[in-house]
């Protein structure tokens, strides 16, 4: 039997980004939900292990890749979402080619599919996914995707999880540059503002723990990553209004 077409697609740059950023909100999104991992390609055999993967405890690039695939399958099953993996290798293993897998992915989706993309906080790889998706959606005449806050990066604002989050992003030179870039070209309107309940947090914590190989370096960079009051406690999604010069075009 052919699986049903997804009602919601989340573009996740890497295997853990959707869970880190949206695990609490996913059950509230129109289903079925599918997570599309953009940098999901297997590294070529000639690549030495990257610094990040070595810090995660891996000896080879391919060992890291296959372990992450297993972790991701476990998390997606827990969250009740489908999984699609594009064949672009992760940054250290990539060849600099454009993210053309996004083009074919979006072209195959029904026009009414809800699409979520990262806003790109502090992560050039995430910005590339965001910008490619926005460009392709525009060319295809699709609705402008929703943008979600990349966690844990955005979640380090003191104002995170409060009504003051957007003004703080507009001022911050540490965590707000992607938000400021987007608001220079679009109008952003908060679509989902979720501070997780205890039950939502329990599910998110379990999903994040599926990506166990990533937690040591993430905690080194982001402190008390899994603290109940930490940077993963709230999730935020914006509706992205089209640029003014697009309004009225058909």
C-alpha positions in Angstrom: 0.0 0.0 0.0 1.3 3.4 -0.9 1.8 5.6 2.2 -0.4 8.7 2.4 1.1 12.0 1.2 2.3 14.1 4.1 0.2 17.0 5.2 3.3 18.6 6.8 6.9 18.4 5.8 9.7 19.7 8.0 13.1 20.4 6.3 15.7 19.3 8.9 19.2 20.3 7.9 20.8 17.5 9.9 19.4 14.3 11.5 18.7 15.9 14.9 17.5 19.4 14.0 13.7 18.6 13.8 13.7 16.9 17.2 15.7 19.6 18.9 13.6 22.4 17.4 10.1 21.0 17.1 9.6 17.7 19.0 7.0 19.4 21.3 5.0 21.0 18.5 5.1 18.1 16.0 2.0 16.3 17.5 0.0 19.5 16.9 0.9 19.9 13.3 -1.4 18.6 10.5 -0.6 14.9 9.9 0.9 12.8 8.5 4.2 14.6 9.2 7.4 13.8 7.3 10.8 15.0 8.3 13.1 15.5 5.3 16.8 15.5 6.3 18.7 17.6 3.8 22.3 16.7 4.7 21.6 13.0 4.8 24.0 11.7 2.2 26.7 9.1 3.0 30.2 10.4 3.0 32.6 9.2 0.3 35.1 6.6 1.5 38.1 8.9 1.0 36.9 11.4 3.7 38.7 11.3 7.0 36.5 11.6 10.1 35.5 15.2 10.8 36.4 17.0 14.0 32.8 17.0 15.1 32.3 13.3 14.5 35.6 12.5 16.2 34.4 14.4 19.3 31.2 12.3 19.1 33.4 9.2 19.5 33.6 7.9 15.9 36.6 6.6 14.2 35.4 7.0 10.6 33.0 9.2 8.7 30.9 6.2 7.6 30.7 4.9 11.1 29.3 8.2 12.2 26.8 8.3 9.3 25.4 4.8 9.9 25.1 5.4 13.6 23.2 8.7 13.0 20.8 7.0 10.6 19.9 4.4 13.3 19.5 7.2 15.9 17.2 9.2 13.5 15.0 6.2 12.7 14.5 5.6 16.4 13.6 9.3 17.0 11.2 9.4 14.0 9.4 6.3 15.2 9.0 7.7 18.7 7.6 11.0 17.3 5.3 9.2 14.8 6.7 10.9 11.8 7.8 9.7 8.4 11.4 10.1 7.3 13.0 11.1 3.9 16.7 11.5 3.6 18.3 13.5 0.8 21.7 12.6 -0.6 23.6 15.7 0.2 26.6 14.8 2.5 27.0 16.8 5.6 29.2 20.0 5.5 32.6 18.5 6.2 32.0 15.7 3.7 30.2 17.7 1.0 31.6 18.8 -2.4 30.0 22.3 -2.5 27.2 21.4 -4.9 23.9 23.1 -4.6 21.1 21.6 -2.6 19.2 20.4 -5.6 17.5 17.6 -3.7 15.3 20.3 -2.1 14.1 21.2 -5.6 12.8 17.7 -6.5 11.5 17.2 -3.0 9.3 20.3 -3.1 8.2 19.7 -6.7 6.8 16.4 -5.7 4.7 17.7 -2.8 1.0 18.5 -3.2 0.4 22.3 -3.3 -1.4 22.3 0.0 1.4 20.6 2.0 2.5 22.7 4.9 6.3 23.3 4.8 8.5 24.3 7.7 12.1 25.4 7.2 14.8 26.6 9.7 15.3 30.3 10.2 19.0 29.6 10.2 20.3 30.8 13.6 24.1 30.7 13.8 24.3 27.9 11.3 25.5 28.5 7.7 24.2 25.0 6.6 20.8 25.9 8.0 20.8 29.2 6.1 21.6 27.4 2.9 18.6 25.1 3.4 16.3 28.1 4.2 17.4 30.1 1.3 17.1 27.3 -1.2 13.7 26.3 0.0 12.4 29.9 -0.2 13.8 30.3 -3.7 12.4 27.0 -4.9 9.0 27.5 -3.3 8.7 30.9 -5.0 9.6 29.4 -8.4 7.1 26.7 -8.0 4.4 29.2 -6.9 4.0 27.5 -3.5 2.9 29.2 -0.4 5.9 30.7 1.5 7.1 28.1 4.1 6.8 28.7 7.8 10.1 29.3 9.5 11.1 27.6 12.8 13.6 28.7 15.4 16.7 26.5 15.3 17.4 25.1 18.8 19.4 25.1 20.9 20.9 28.2 19.2 18.0 30.6 19.4 17.0 29.3 22.8 19.9 31.0 24.6 18.2 34.4 24.7 17.3 35.4 28.2 13.8 36.3 26.8 13.3 32.9 25.1 9.9 31.5 25.8 8.4 34.9 26.5 6.5 37.6 24.6 9.7 39.6 24.4 11.5 36.9 22.3 11.0 38.6 18.9 12.1 42.1 20.0 15.2 40.4 21.6 16.0 38.6 18.4 15.7 41.9 16.6 18.5 43.3 18.9 20.8 40.4 19.5 24.1 40.2 17.6 24.7 36.7 19.1 21.4 34.8 18.3 19.3 37.2 16.2 21.2 37.7 13.0 19.2 35.1 11.0 16.0 36.6 12.3 17.2 40.1 11.4 18.2 38.9 7.9 14.7 37.4 7.4 12.9 40.5 8.7 14.9 42.7 6.3 13.2 40.9 3.5 9.9 39.5 4.9 7.4 40.2 7.5 7.4 37.5 10.2 4.3 36.8 12.2 4.3 34.3 15.1 2.3 31.2 14.1 3.2 28.9 17.0 4.6 30.0 20.4 4.9 26.9 22.6 6.4 26.6 26.0 6.4 22.9 26.7 4.2 21.3 29.3 5.7 18.5 31.4 4.2 15.9 29.1 5.5 17.6 26.0 8.9 18.0 27.6 9.1 14.3 28.5 8.4 13.4 24.9 10.9 15.9 23.6 13.6 14.8 26.0 13.1 11.2 25.0 13.4 12.1 21.3 16.5 14.2 21.8 18.1 11.3 23.8 17.7 9.1 20.7 20.6 11.2 19.2 22.9 10.2 22.0 26.1 10.4 19.9 25.6 14.1 19.6 24.9 15.0 23.2 28.4 15.3 24.6 29.6 18.0 22.1 26.2 19.7 22.1 26.4 20.0 25.9 29.9 21.3 25.7 28.8 24.1 23.4 25.4 24.7 24.9 25.7 24.0 28.6 22.7 22.4 30.4 21.1 21.3 27.2 18.6 19.0 28.7 17.7 21.1 31.7 14.0 21.6 32.1 14.6 25.4 31.9 17.2 25.2 29.2 17.3 26.3 25.6 15.0 23.5 24.4 12.1 24.5 26.7 10.2 26.6 24.2 9.6 26.3 20.4 8.7 29.1 18.0 7.4 29.1 14.4 6.8 32.1 12.2 4.5 32.7 9.2 6.6 34.3 6.5 4.8 37.0 4.5 6.0 37.3 0.9 8.1 40.3 -0.1 6.1 43.4 -1.0 7.0 43.1 -4.7 5.5 39.6 -4.8 2.1 40.7 -3.5 -0.5 40.7 -6.3 1.6 38.6 -8.6 -0.1 35.5 -9.9 
